[in-house]
Amino acid sequence: MSSATYAIVRVLAVEAREITLTLFRVPEPPFDDLVSTGLALMLLHEASIDPQLPPGALADELAIEEMTVDDPVRVARYIESCTALARRNQEPDFYANCERRFGDDHDAYERHYVDESHLFQIDIRVRVLDARWIAHLQPGMQWSSVAYAPEIYR
């Protein structure tokens, strides 16, 4: 079993210690993506170091601790919870549909999946232990991601 890796993360809402995000990826099965506190910390750490976004306090905090995001004790110092809210664009016949739509035309595949309306989307709500970890984020901000749920590899 492997963990999905997301391509784009977008902020939907920020309220006190909660942030709602949409994660986007190619709609390749399976769709039971593990939504976890480890994934949430990876996502928020990415946002805190992304040069296109305002700097976040989490980057400095994690650098000081020399922390890895797959340590559940340390993750619990930052993330209280992470919950899936909605999933969209599940395409169970992804491989057959790709063969039918694109054949060997990789450029057509790339053009099709650059449109986010074709991507699998999952909305998540993350509750942090300190509002500073999300204070630099606002609705509409987005970043590229390589985050995954590290818990799946334990």
PLY file of the C-alpha trace (Angstrom):
ply
format ascii 1.0
element vertex 154
property float x
property float y
property float z
element edge 153
property int vertex1
property int vertex2
end_header
0.00 0.00 0.00
1.30 3.45 -0.83
0.28 6.95 0.09
-1.00 9.49 -2.40
1.20 12.46 -3.17
-0.59 15.73 -3.83
0.31 18.20 -6.56
-1.46 21.34 -5.38
-2.78 22.54 -2.02
-5.19 25.48 -1.74
-6.40 27.29 1.38
-10.19 27.51 1.60
-10.59 29.03 5.08
-8.57 30.00 8.14
-10.30 30.49 11.49
-8.39 30.75 14.78
-6.68 27.32 15.08
-8.41 25.65 12.12
-7.56 25.69 8.44
-9.53 24.10 5.60
-7.53 22.98 2.57
-8.25 21.37 -0.79
-5.65 18.87 -1.99
-5.47 18.10 -5.72
-3.93 15.13 -7.54
-4.37 13.10 -10.72
-7.50 10.94 -10.23
-5.62 7.68 -10.12
-7.12 5.05 -7.76
-7.27 4.31 -4.92
-9.35 7.14 -3.43
-9.23 6.14 0.23
-6.30 8.50 0.83
-5.06 8.42 4.39
-5.82 11.79 5.94
-3.59 12.10 8.97
-1.88 14.46 11.35
1.47 13.56 9.75
0.14 14.59 6.34
-1.23 17.81 7.84
2.12 18.71 9.36
3.91 18.03 6.07
1.44 20.27 4.22
1.75 23.13 6.71
5.53 22.80 6.80
5.60 23.10 2.99
3.48 26.25 3.23
5.80 27.75 5.83
8.88 27.40 3.60
7.35 28.04 0.14
9.12 31.12 -1.29
5.89 32.22 -3.02
4.07 32.54 0.33
4.72 34.70 3.38
7.15 32.95 5.77
5.51 30.86 8.46
6.49 30.37 12.11
6.38 26.59 11.71
9.52 26.59 9.54
11.64 28.08 12.31
10.10 25.88 14.97
10.73 22.68 13.02
14.26 23.74 12.09
15.05 24.30 15.77
13.78 20.84 16.71
15.49 19.15 13.73
12.27 17.26 13.52
11.03 14.64 11.15
7.33 14.77 10.34
6.87 11.03 10.73
7.48 11.07 14.49
3.97 10.84 16.03
5.04 12.31 19.38
6.47 15.39 17.71
3.58 15.69 15.24
1.23 15.79 18.23
3.00 18.95 19.45
1.69 20.82 16.40
-1.40 19.13 14.97
-4.46 18.31 17.06
-6.52 16.71 14.30
-6.94 16.27 10.57
-10.31 15.31 9.09
-11.49 14.58 5.55
-14.57 16.64 4.66
-15.29 15.83 1.00
-13.82 13.96 -1.98
-14.52 14.89 -5.61
-13.68 13.56 -9.07
-13.06 9.96 -8.18
-12.42 8.12 -11.41
-12.42 4.35 -10.69
-11.81 3.50 -14.36
-8.86 5.91 -14.57
-6.51 3.61 -16.53
-9.11 2.50 -19.07
-10.30 6.08 -19.49
-6.74 7.30 -20.07
-6.16 4.63 -22.70
-9.41 5.55 -24.44
-8.91 9.35 -24.18
-5.21 9.72 -24.81
-3.71 6.49 -26.15
0.03 7.17 -26.31
-0.41 10.97 -26.51
1.30 12.08 -23.30
0.89 15.75 -24.26
-2.91 15.33 -24.39
-2.77 13.69 -20.96
-0.75 16.64 -19.57
-3.13 19.20 -21.11
-6.18 17.42 -19.71
-4.88 17.18 -16.15
-3.57 20.74 -15.99
-7.26 21.67 -15.63
-7.95 21.24 -11.92
-11.60 20.40 -12.57
-10.31 17.04 -13.85
-8.20 16.36 -10.77
-9.16 14.29 -7.74
-9.84 16.70 -4.88
-10.10 16.15 -1.17
-11.07 18.84 1.32
-9.54 18.51 4.78
-9.84 20.42 8.03
-6.72 20.71 10.17
-6.78 21.87 13.78
-3.41 23.09 15.06
-2.32 23.52 18.66
-1.02 27.04 18.09
-2.61 29.59 15.73
0.90 30.84 14.78
1.38 27.75 12.59
-1.34 28.97 10.18
-1.37 32.73 10.82
0.51 33.52 7.58
-2.06 31.73 5.40
-5.18 33.24 3.83
-8.00 31.83 1.68
-6.96 31.52 -1.95
-3.25 30.92 -1.27
-1.84 27.77 -2.79
1.42 25.89 -3.14
2.90 22.89 -4.87
3.20 19.83 -2.71
4.98 16.53 -2.43
3.33 15.71 0.92
2.08 12.24 1.75
0.80 10.49 4.86
3.95 9.17 6.57
1.87 7.01 8.93
1.24 4.54 6.12
4.91 3.47 6.17
5.12 2.65 9.89
0 1
1 2
2 3
3 4
4 5
5 6
6 7
7 8
8 9
9 10
10 11
11 12
12 13
13 14
14 15
15 16
16 17
17 18
18 19
19 20
20 21
21 22
22 23
23 24
24 25
25 26
26 27
27 28
28 29
29 30
30 31
31 32
32 33
33 34
34 35
35 36
36 37
37 38
38 39
39 40
40 41
41 42
42 43
43 44
44 45
45 46
46 47
47 48
48 49
49 50
50 51
51 52
52 53
53 54
54 55
55 56
56 57
57 58
58 59
59 60
60 61
61 62
62 63
63 64
64 65
65 66
66 67
67 68
68 69
69 70
70 71
71 72
72 73
73 74
74 75
75 76
76 77
77 78
78 79
79 80
80 81
81 82
82 83
83 84
84 85
85 86
86 87
87 88
88 89
89 90
90 91
91 92
92 93
93 94
94 95
95 96
96 97
97 98
98 99
99 100
100 101
101 102
102 103
103 104
104 105
105 106
106 107
107 108
108 109
109 110
110 111
111 112
112 113
113 114
114 115
115 116
116 117
117 118
118 119
119 120
120 121
121 122
122 123
123 124
124 125
125 126
126 127
127 128
128 129
129 130
130 131
131 132
132 133
133 134
134 135
135 136
136 137
137 138
138 139
139 140
140 141
141 142
142 143
143 144
144 145
145 146
146 147
147 148
148 149
149 150
150 151
151 152
152 153
